[in-house]
Amino acid sequence: MINSNDFFDALSDETRRRLLALLVRDDELCVCELSYALDMPQPKVSRHLAVMRESGVLSVRREGLWVYYRIHSLLPAWAYRILDQMGQGCSALAIFQADRKRLKEMPNRPVRCCA
């Protein structure tokens, strides 16, 4: 079970909120997609993803060389509701719209064989 302080600490950073907004909408994305969407270096994105993984907000799946992240399936209902509301609220903001646009336009996105 996730600790509520860890959950809200994960949401306290704008970069992590941007990552979560993408994951709420797209279900699962690899590090390269998230890095491209936010236009940030992969190590920086990976550090933010690690914080959320360690706090229990995200889960990880490896497929060959690719590492995929998604919202953890064992989050309590209250946490899912907060993430859903955050995603809806952020969708109208320019920075989140730009992230979505970059992700949609990303060339050579990895093909998932299974999820």
Number of C-alpha atoms within 10 A of each C-alpha: 9 14 12 13 10 16 16 14 14 23 19 11 11 10 17 19 19 22 23 27 24 25 20 19 13 11 13 20 22 20 18 19 22 28 19 19 22 21 14 13 12 15 11 12 20 15 12 16 25 16 16 23 18 12 20 20 27 20 19 16 14 10 12 6 6 14 13 19 21 21 20 16 11 14 16 12 9 10 16 17 11 12 19 16 14 17 20 14 12 16 17 10 10 10 13 21 14 15 20 21 12 17 20 12 11 13 10 7 14 11 7 12 6 5 8
